[in-house]
Amino acid sequence: MASIFIVEDDPDISDLIAHYLQRAGHEVTRITSGTEVMPRLRTGRPDLVILDLMLPGMDGLLVCQAMRAETATAAIPIIMLTARGDEADRIAGLELGADDYVTKPFSAKELVARVAARLRRHGTGPSTGIVKYQNIAIDADRHIVTHDGNEVKLTAKEFLLLQYLVQHRGRVLSRDVLLTDVWGYQYTGGTRTVDVHIRRLREKLPLLNDAIETVKQFGYKLV
């Protein structure tokens, strides 16, 4: 059983998602306003947040940004849910740290499958202790990354992507392989999401600018 926050102001959609998640054995908390999210997160941390983009009070993009800005909530997986379907909105959500993106109308069963995949990738993998790459240390037990001893805030997906690259250093990894093994699901948002997350890793850990090589029209390699 996982604890999941559903942040959705449409009661019909919220009811539908809650029904399927509860059938899958999860504990559900419903929130109807963007401004309620951070106060609720400070009193009870969920395993995952399903976050609508269009919310009263504070939209989903701002909520996502606020979650990623605080250490206590930065690693909580976020699946963004919205009626908007164009690429610009998907990229905006990913840029701010969302881990997945589902466009309305959606299949409730598919959403539950995506939730299960995200939870598996985030919390049930084997612990590998501390792995180091140059001056970067990846603590899998505490889900913390440090550079020269200073903590670097990464989203859950950025953490998993960095960990995967380090574990497979020297190998050329296609975007499709990264989507399958890191995202843990048949991701439908396109391989562009890999490029977005690689760019964010390079920005947050500048030594990766040269360490992660781009293999033209294929993927990436950590040298």
N, C-alpha and C positions, 0 to 999 in steps of 0.2 A: 504494500500500500504506500502510495506517495501522497503528499499534501500539495494540492494544486490551487492556485488562485486564478479565478476566471474574472477578468476585468472587462466587462461588457455591459453596456447600458440598455441593450435590447433584451427584454425579459424572455422572449421566445427563443432567441439564439442562446442565451445563457442557460435556459432550461434544457435545451437540446444537448448542449455540450456537457452540462452537469449530469444529465441522465446517462449518457454513454460512458463518461468517466467513472461514475459511481458503479455502473455495471461492471467496469473493468477492475473495480476494487479500490479506487482512489478516494481520498478524502478531499472534498471540494469546499472552497470558500468563495462566495460571490461578492464582487465589488462593482458598483455601478458608476463611479465617478473617478476621474483621473487623480483628483486631489486627495482621495482617500488612500491611494496605494502606498505611498511612502510611510505614513503613520501606521498603517496595518503591517507593513513589512518590519517595522521596528519592534512590534510587539509579538510577532510570530512569523518566522521565516519559512516559506514554502519550499518544496523541491523544484517547482517549475511555475512559471507565470504564463498564462494565455492572455495576451494583451491586445485589445481592440485599438485601432488607430484613431478612430473618431469617437472621442469621449467628452462628456461635459466637464467643465472646470479646468482640465489639463489634458491635452491630447496625448495619444500613445507614444509619439516620438519624444515628447518632453519627459514622460514617465520613464521611458527606456533610458534616456540620457541621465536622468536623476539616479536610477538604479545603478548604472555603470559608474557613476561618480563616487559612490559610497562603498567603502571596503566590505562592509557587511553584506551588501546585496550585489556586488559587482559580478559574482560568479553564478548567480541564479540563472538558469536557462530561461530564455524568453522566446515564445512562439508568437509572432505578431499576426493578428487577425484583422482583416479589413475588406471593405467592399472595393477598394481601389486596386486595380490590377496592372497598371502600367509599370514599366521598368523603373522609372524615376522614383516611385514610391517604395518599391522593393529595395532599391539600392540605398535610399535614405534610411530605411529601417536597419539594414545590414551595417551601414556606416556608423550608426549609433550603438551597435552592439547586439542587435537581435540575432538569435541563433537560427531561426527558421521563419518562414513567411507563408501564410495560407490565405488565399483569396476567396471571398464570398462570391457566389454560393459554394459551399464545400461539402465533402462527404464526411459525416461525423465519424464513421469508422476509420477513414484515412487520418483524420485528426488524432484519434486515439492511438493509431499506429505510430504517428509521428511523435506523440507524447512519450510512448513506450520506448521508441528508439532514442529519443533525447535523454530520457532518464537512464537508460542503459549506458549510454556513452558518458554521461556525467557522473554517475554515482556507483555503478556496480562493477566497474572494471577492476582488475587485480592491482593492488598497490605495488609500486615499483620503487618506493623510497625516493632518494634524491639522485637525479641525473644531471650531469654537468656538460655544458658545451662552452668552451672558452671561459669567459667570466660570467656566464649565465648558469644559474642553478634552478632546477625544476623540482619542486617538492610535491610529489604526487599525493602524499598522505594529507597534506594541508592545503593542497591546490594553490600553491604560492610560487611565483617566479621572482627571483632576485637577480640583479645585475650589479656586480661589485658590492654585494651585500645590501643593496637598496631594493626594496620591493617595487616591482613594476606591475601596475594594475592591468590585468588582461581579462577579457570576457571568457566565459566558459569555453566557447568555441575557439577563441584564439589560443587558450591554454592547450586544448587538445591538439590543435594543429601544430603548435610549436613542439609539443611532446612527440607527436608522430614524426615530424621532420627530423628531430634529434635521434629518435630511435632508428630511423632509416637513413641516416646521414650517408652521403656518397651515392645514393641511388637516385635515378631520375624517376620522378613520380608524376604521372599524368594527372590532369585535373579530375578526370573521371575516377581514378583510383582514390584520390584525396576525398572526393565527395562520398564515395562508397565507404571508405574505411574510417574517416574522421566524422563525417556527418551521420554515418550509420544508418542511412535510409536512401531509398531511391529519390533523391532530391530533385524536385521539379523546377526549381528556380533558375537553373542554368549554371554553367561553370563559371560565370562571371563572379559569383559569390566567393569562389576560391581566390580570385585576383584581389577582391576587396579585402579579404582577411590577411592575405600575404602583405598587401600594402600597409595595413594597420600594424602588423608585426614589425615591419621595417621601420615604421614611424616611432613605435614605442621602444624598440631595441635597435638603435642605429647600426650596431655592428653587423646586423643581419642584412644590411643593404648590399654588402659585398658577399656575405656568406651564403645567402640564398640566391642561387643563379636561376635566371629565367631561361627555360628551354623553349625556344620560339615555336609557337603553334602546338605546344604539347603540354608543358607543365613546369615543374620546378625541381631543383636539386639543392640540398644543403651540403656545401663542400666540407 
